[in-house]
């Protein structure tokens, strides 16, 4: 079969090609879900109903949230890991290439199944990305569209789970000689702990979706006074960790970027490893804070664990800042996106401490304050981390450099757009504007208009990024093996890497073998100093 | 290039231990809330992977893997069709199952021929 034939591309088992497929599919779902967000912001630019009905608005925010979480950020994070982890650990392939390919196809078909709900009589799923019972049962939301949403979510999440398992097995089984666990690059560590969370929590959602489908068709599953609470436990046991699945890989990407563009070894490597283990385990223990207002969970426990998250998060911030202190900082586009992540995620993280307190959560729960909080973590945080990674590793994956000026301009436009869109939402929520509504009180019009203008600015920023990708691929500026002077193994091989990743490997003495190599070469090149007699 | 060190279960065990400790803390604090059992899900799912990794280390030699595997795509298509059939009707479940089984048989043939080429 010819290498470039469509079938061979779609069924290629090479981890880099599977990861590229995941990347392209998740980009398409991002653009689709982003269009839904733009439609929502157009509707909300003024009070009253302008373009869409209440029911259509329900579909829009459901498919926007579902698309971004199930079909964009989670798979994009795992796709980045699928591409890079084998390269970073010195493996010639991923541990189970067919399983990864199978996972990709389930994810893609799941996404298409979710979106196909728009073609049905009652429209797509419209119970938000959480599909809370009893809203999502057959009497609350009749119709095939919601069934397709449930099935699509189960397929997409199961596919993501399979991809994560292959990454986990790659780290456990296929590390190159010398690559001990404490020599794993920071990004690979963040991917490893991410896969722990995926393996632990994603099966629970698949089971929850199967039970929800049974509830919709047969009934009697989530019934009685506790039915809704049981569903919420199952859902949020996945629903909170997934937020961190969409966070840790990008912390890793930012850490690699910061170390490279600070021209320094990463500061506090071992502290970071320990904090990652605690951070990810703790983040599995906070799901109940989404249920404070139900009165059915031990609020003190979940408030304590949620607040404790600030400790490992603080260690990670300390490590990132410590890496920059005393470094020879180079402000290339990946570094700008990394700094954008660090600053903007902090706003999301600090407002997370506010909603970790039950009395404060009672006030802002179900309002735009929550929308602002999680968009600062996921858009202004994670997406900027992803873009840092994309700008950093694009030369490795394609062999071509991105246009630096356009990349920097897109960063500033996206940063302006993100803050213009999401910062006013804190005030809107604090003033009592409920989320998931198509209409609102006229007194909230100015801030909503500001937010809608910001959404337009984000759209321009996204178009600039896409234009940069297209121009850079069409009129290529060759990148070479290591255009940044980076530290980890993936930069040892050619750009793009060959089918089996490496022909040779350098000596691996630490998590930064290329930096070690440069230091050894510099030492060897230094002339011997004469000792005075 | 493959056949790296077998260690690596350490972080997995450490992480699972923290999970169990957090679950115990919830169980004690909430006087036996059943949701604390969810904490066992994580370790329960991870331990088999660690054991598999320990007992069956990766082969050190070259891996003669198919560069293209169409049966994987066919199997995934079958699974997705069968799943959509849960709302579309039994006919779609059956078509999906047939496609899935066809894909699995094709996959088995592909794997057998790979192993023959390796001389195993």
HADDOCK unambig.tbl for C-alpha pairs under 7 A between the chains (distance, minus, plus):
assign (segid A and resid 8 and name CA) (segid B and resid 68 and name CA) 5.72 0.50 0.50
assign (segid A and resid 11 and name CA) (segid B and resid 68 and name CA) 5.26 0.50 0.50
assign (segid A and resid 11 and name CA) (segid B and resid 69 and name CA) 5.32 0.50 0.50
assign (segid A and resid 11 and name CA) (segid B and resid 70 and name CA) 5.33 0.50 0.50
assign (segid A and resid 11 and name CA) (segid B and resid 73 and name CA) 6.48 0.50 0.50
assign (segid A and resid 12 and name CA) (segid B and resid 67 and name CA) 5.71 0.50 0.50
assign (segid A and resid 12 and name CA) (segid B and resid 68 and name CA) 4.28 0.50 0.50
assign (segid A and resid 12 and name CA) (segid B and resid 69 and name CA) 6.32 0.50 0.50
assign (segid A and resid 13 and name CA) (segid B and resid 67 and name CA) 5.43 0.50 0.50
assign (segid A and resid 13 and name CA) (segid B and resid 68 and name CA) 5.59 0.50 0.50
assign (segid A and resid 13 and name CA) (segid B and resid 69 and name CA) 6.51 0.50 0.50
assign (segid A and resid 14 and name CA) (segid B and resid 67 and name CA) 6.59 0.50 0.50
assign (segid A and resid 91 and name CA) (segid B and resid 1 and name CA) 6.11 0.50 0.50
assign (segid A and resid 91 and name CA) (segid B and resid 2 and name CA) 5.83 0.50 0.50
assign (segid A and resid 92 and name CA) (segid B and resid 1 and name CA) 6.33 0.50 0.50
assign (segid A and resid 92 and name CA) (segid B and resid 2 and name CA) 6.71 0.50 0.50
assign (segid A and resid 98 and name CA) (segid B and resid 72 and name CA) 6.70 0.50 0.50
assign (segid A and resid 102 and name CA) (segid B and resid 72 and name CA) 5.78 0.50 0.50
assign (segid A and resid 102 and name CA) (segid B and resid 73 and name CA) 6.48 0.50 0.50
assign (segid A and resid 102 and name CA) (segid B and resid 76 and name CA) 5.97 0.50 0.50
assign (segid A and resid 105 and name CA) (segid B and resid 73 and name CA) 6.62 0.50 0.50
assign (segid A and resid 105 and name CA) (segid B and resid 76 and name CA) 6.07 0.50 0.50
assign (segid A and resid 106 and name CA) (segid B and resid 76 and name CA) 5.88 0.50 0.50
assign (segid A and resid 106 and name CA) (segid B and resid 80 and name CA) 6.79 0.50 0.50
assign (segid A and resid 109 and name CA) (segid B and resid 80 and name CA) 6.56 0.50 0.50
assign (segid A and resid 144 and name CA) (segid B and resid 87 and name CA) 6.93 0.50 0.50
assign (segid A and resid 147 and name CA) (segid B and resid 87 and name CA) 6.47 0.50 0.50
assign (segid A and resid 148 and name CA) (segid B and resid 84 and name CA) 6.93 0.50 0.50
assign (segid A and resid 151 and name CA) (segid B and resid 83 and name CA) 6.59 0.50 0.50
assign (segid A and resid 151 and name CA) (segid B and resid 84 and name CA) 6.56 0.50 0.50
assign (segid A and resid 172 and name CA) (segid B and resid 6 and name CA) 6.85 0.50 0.50
assign (segid A and resid 172 and name CA) (segid B and resid 8 and name CA) 5.33 0.50 0.50
assign (segid A and resid 172 and name CA) (segid B and resid 53 and name CA) 6.68 0.50 0.50
assign (segid A and resid 173 and name CA) (segid B and resid 3 and name CA) 6.87 0.50 0.50
assign (segid A and resid 173 and name CA) (segid B and resid 4 and name CA) 6.19 0.50 0.50
assign (segid A and resid 173 and name CA) (segid B and resid 5 and name CA) 6.97 0.50 0.50
assign (segid A and resid 173 and name CA) (segid B and resid 6 and name CA) 6.14 0.50 0.50
assign (segid A and resid 173 and name CA) (segid B and resid 53 and name CA) 6.32 0.50 0.50
assign (segid A and resid 173 and name CA) (segid B and resid 57 and name CA) 6.36 0.50 0.50
assign (segid A and resid 173 and name CA) (segid B and resid 58 and name CA) 5.74 0.50 0.50
assign (segid A and resid 174 and name CA) (segid B and resid 2 and name CA) 5.33 0.50 0.50
assign (segid A and resid 174 and name CA) (segid B and resid 3 and name CA) 5.66 0.50 0.50
assign (segid A and resid 174 and name CA) (segid B and resid 4 and name CA) 5.03 0.50 0.50
assign (segid A and resid 174 and name CA) (segid B and resid 58 and name CA) 6.68 0.50 0.50
assign (segid A and resid 175 and name CA) (segid B and resid 2 and name CA) 6.81 0.50 0.50
assign (segid A and resid 175 and name CA) (segid B and resid 4 and name CA) 4.45 0.50 0.50
assign (segid A and resid 175 and name CA) (segid B and resid 5 and name CA) 6.50 0.50 0.50
assign (segid A and resid 176 and name CA) (segid B and resid 1 and name CA) 6.00 0.50 0.50
assign (segid A and resid 176 and name CA) (segid B and resid 2 and name CA) 6.12 0.50 0.50
assign (segid A and resid 176 and name CA) (segid B and resid 4 and name CA) 4.82 0.50 0.50
assign (segid A and resid 177 and name CA) (segid B and resid 4 and name CA) 5.25 0.50 0.50
assign (segid A and resid 177 and name CA) (segid B and resid 5 and name CA) 6.68 0.50 0.50
assign (segid A and resid 181 and name CA) (segid B and resid 8 and name CA) 6.16 0.50 0.50
assign (segid A and resid 199 and name CA) (segid B and resid 42 and name CA) 6.85 0.50 0.50
assign (segid A and resid 199 and name CA) (segid B and resid 45 and name CA) 6.43 0.50 0.50
assign (segid A and resid 199 and name CA) (segid B and resid 46 and name CA) 6.70 0.50 0.50
assign (segid A and resid 200 and name CA) (segid B and resid 41 and name CA) 6.00 0.50 0.50
assign (segid A and resid 200 and name CA) (segid B and resid 42 and name CA) 3.69 0.50 0.50
assign (segid A and resid 200 and name CA) (segid B and resid 45 and name CA) 6.06 0.50 0.50
assign (segid A and resid 201 and name CA) (segid B and resid 42 and name CA) 6.67 0.50 0.50
assign (segid A and resid 277 and name CA) (segid B and resid 15 and name CA) 5.97 0.50 0.50
assign (segid A and resid 281 and name CA) (segid B and resid 15 and name CA) 6.34 0.50 0.50
assign (segid A and resid 281 and name CA) (segid B and resid 18 and name CA) 6.37 0.50 0.50
assign (segid A and resid 281 and name CA) (segid B and resid 19 and name CA) 5.73 0.50 0.50
assign (segid A and resid 285 and name CA) (segid B and resid 22 and name CA) 6.87 0.50 0.50
assign (segid A and resid 298 and name CA) (segid B and resid 30 and name CA) 6.21 0.50 0.50
assign (segid A and resid 301 and name CA) (segid B and resid 26 and name CA) 6.79 0.50 0.50
